[in-house]
């Protein structure tokens, strides 16, 4: 992955993580963590990988 794609992925990860913590009020997402971002080579889209903590009932 090029340096440009890595920088874009890190920026997206930071923005999405911050949005989850500060802007989303749904209690169901309190245990969601962004673990990675995969930016496509054309930089038109990205996949955000998340981890969901908690029991099966909480997930």
N, CA, C and O of each residue as an XYZ file, in Angstrom:
236
protein
N       0.851     -1.173      0.000
C       0.000      0.000      0.000
C       0.901      1.242      0.000
O       1.889      1.306      0.732
N       0.549      2.208     -0.818
C       1.365      3.413     -0.926
C       1.226      4.285      0.320
O       0.285      4.141      1.101
N       2.165      5.169      0.479
C       2.136      6.083      1.632
C       0.870      6.936      1.618
O       0.282      7.206      2.665
N       0.463      7.351      0.440
C      -0.747      8.174      0.312
C      -1.979      7.411      0.792
O      -2.811      7.969      1.507
N      -2.103      6.142      0.406
C      -3.238      5.330      0.849
C      -3.191      5.085      2.352
O      -4.230      5.084      3.012
N      -2.000      4.879      2.895
C      -1.860      4.681      4.338
C      -2.285      5.924      5.114
O      -2.959      5.818      6.138
N      -1.891      7.100      4.628
C      -2.283      8.345      5.287
C      -3.790      8.549      5.205
O      -4.411      8.986      6.174
N      -4.380      8.237      4.059
C      -5.828      8.369      3.905
C      -6.552      7.404      4.836
O      -7.545      7.774      5.463
N      -6.066      6.181      4.931
C      -6.685      5.183      5.804
C      -6.627      5.623      7.260
O      -7.611      5.477      7.985
N      -5.507      6.153      7.694
C      -5.368      6.612      9.076
C      -6.296      7.794      9.352
O      -6.904      7.865     10.419
N      -6.408      8.714      8.407
C      -7.300      9.862      8.579
C      -8.754      9.408      8.678
O      -9.503      9.906      9.517
N      -9.150      8.478      7.837
C     -10.520      7.952      7.881
C     -10.772      7.246      9.205
O     -11.832      7.417      9.806
N      -9.805      6.453      9.666
C      -9.957      5.746     10.936
C     -10.165      6.725     12.086
O     -11.022      6.503     12.941
N      -9.392      7.802     12.111
C      -9.522      8.801     13.170
C     -10.883      9.487     13.133
O     -11.514      9.666     14.175
N     -11.337      9.870     11.948
C     -12.617     10.566     11.816
C     -13.779      9.659     12.215
O     -14.674     10.085     12.946
N     -13.772      8.422     11.743
C     -14.857      7.490     12.070
C     -14.851      7.170     13.563
O     -15.910      7.129     14.190
N     -13.678      6.945     14.134
C     -13.578      6.662     15.569
C     -14.109      7.824     16.391
O     -14.863      7.620     17.342
N     -13.725      9.027     16.036
C     -14.188     10.212     16.752
C     -15.697     10.384     16.609
O     -16.372     10.734     17.577
N     -16.225     10.145     15.426
C     -17.668     10.266     15.210
C     -18.437      9.262     16.059
O     -19.485      9.594     16.612
N     -17.933      8.054     16.166
C     -18.602      7.035     16.984
C     -18.642      7.476     18.440
O     -19.667      7.328     19.106
N     -17.543      8.011     18.935
C     -17.446      8.392     20.347
C     -18.238      9.659     20.656
O     -18.900      9.729     21.691
N     -18.184     10.653     19.786
C     -18.730     11.968     20.132
C     -20.085     12.301     19.525
O     -20.824     13.105     20.093
N     -20.427     11.714     18.400
C     -21.631     12.145     17.699
C     -22.777     11.149     17.712
O     -23.930     11.539     17.533
N     -22.492      9.896     17.916
C     -23.542      8.885     17.884
C     -24.068      8.648     19.289
O     -23.299      8.395     20.216
N     -25.360      8.731     19.438
C     -25.985      8.620     20.750
C     -26.634      7.260     20.994
O     -27.173      7.022     22.075
N     -26.590      6.387     20.029
C     -27.224      5.074     20.147
C     -26.426      4.205     21.118
O     -25.252      3.934     20.864
N     -27.029      3.761     22.222
C     -26.291      2.962     23.209
C     -25.818      1.612     22.672
O     -24.935      0.992     23.264
N     -26.384      1.152     21.573
C     -25.977     -0.129     21.002
C     -24.574     -0.091     20.413
O     -23.970     -1.145     20.211
N     -24.043      1.084     20.135
C     -22.710      1.164     19.531
C     -21.624      1.525     20.535
O     -20.502      1.843     20.140
N     -21.938      1.479     21.820
C     -20.951      1.879     22.825
C     -19.729      0.965     22.839
O     -18.658      1.385     23.277
N     -19.865     -0.257     22.377
C     -18.763     -1.217     22.400
C     -18.135     -1.445     21.030
O     -17.504     -2.478     20.807
N     -18.296     -0.501     20.114
C     -17.750     -0.630     18.762
C     -16.407      0.095     18.689
O     -16.284      1.237     19.130
N     -15.407     -0.579     18.130
C     -14.078     -0.005     17.965
C     -13.643     -0.169     16.511
O     -13.778     -1.250     15.937
N     -13.126      0.893     15.922
C     -12.583      0.818     14.567
C     -11.191      0.202     14.666
O     -10.313      0.741     15.340
N     -10.994     -0.924     13.995
C      -9.710     -1.622     14.076
C      -8.866     -1.466     12.816
O      -7.675     -1.777     12.823
N      -9.468     -0.991     11.751
C      -8.692     -0.797     10.538
C      -9.517     -0.218      9.415
O     -10.747     -0.268      9.432
N      -8.822      0.332      8.440
C      -9.470      0.895      7.258
C      -8.672      0.451      6.044
O      -7.443      0.525      6.028
N      -9.380     -0.006      5.039
C      -8.765     -0.429      3.782
C      -9.261      0.507      2.681
O     -10.432      0.464      2.305
N      -8.372      1.346      2.171
C      -8.722      2.308      1.127
C      -8.435      1.673     -0.226
O      -7.367      1.098     -0.436
N      -9.390      1.778     -1.140
C      -9.215      1.231     -2.475
C      -8.182      2.069     -3.240
O      -8.052      3.267     -2.987
N      -7.457      1.456     -4.163
C      -6.391      2.169     -4.890
C      -6.850      3.443     -5.601
O      -6.070      4.384     -5.743
N      -8.105      3.483     -6.049
C      -8.597      4.688     -6.722
C      -9.061      5.759     -5.730
O      -9.443      6.857     -6.134
N      -9.027      5.439     -4.432
C      -9.412      6.328     -3.333
C     -10.861      6.809     -3.427
O     -11.202      7.859     -2.882
N     -11.703      6.053     -4.108
C     -13.115      6.406     -4.203
C     -13.947      5.739     -3.124
O     -15.079      6.149     -2.869
N     -13.395      4.713     -2.489
C     -14.133      4.019     -1.434
C     -13.153      3.387     -0.455
O     -11.961      3.243     -0.723
N     -13.713      3.017      0.690
C     -12.894      2.377      1.721
C     -13.766      1.417      2.509
O     -14.977      1.609      2.622
N     -13.143      0.389      3.050
C     -13.813     -0.543      3.952
C     -13.327     -0.233      5.358
O     -12.124     -0.167      5.611
N     -14.274     -0.043      6.271
C     -13.937      0.219      7.663
C     -14.203     -1.060      8.438
O     -15.322     -1.574      8.438
N     -13.170     -1.573      9.100
C     -13.279     -2.800      9.877
C     -13.472     -2.432     11.341
O     -12.733     -1.616     11.891
N     -14.477     -3.044     11.965
C     -14.777     -2.743     13.363
C     -14.761     -4.006     14.206
O     -14.900     -5.121     13.704
N     -14.588     -3.794     15.492
C     -14.660     -4.867     16.472
C     -15.804     -4.529     17.417
O     -15.948     -3.384     17.846
N     -16.615     -5.530     17.737
C     -17.739     -5.324     18.646
C     -17.482     -6.140     19.901
O     -17.417     -7.368     19.851
N     -17.338     -5.454     21.023
C     -17.049     -6.107     22.294
C     -18.362     -6.389     23.028
O     -19.398     -5.803     22.716
N     -18.302     -7.277     23.989
C     -19.463     -7.565     24.815
C     -19.969     -8.973     24.604
O     -19.454     -9.725     23.777
N     -20.984     -9.310     25.366
C     -21.585    -10.635     25.258
C     -22.377    -10.739     23.961
O     -22.622     -9.735     23.292
N     -22.775    -11.956     23.610
C     -23.563    -12.142     22.380
C     -24.856    -11.344     22.440
O     -25.298    -10.805     21.425
N     -25.461    -11.263     23.604
C     -26.713    -10.509     23.750
C     -26.469     -9.022     23.495
O     -27.287     -8.361     22.857
N     -25.348     -8.495     23.989
C     -25.023     -7.085     23.792
C     -24.672     -6.785     22.346
O     -24.912     -5.676     21.868
N     -24.109     -7.755     21.645
C     -23.719     -7.545     20.257
C     -24.946     -7.502     19.386
O     -24.836     -7.332     18.172
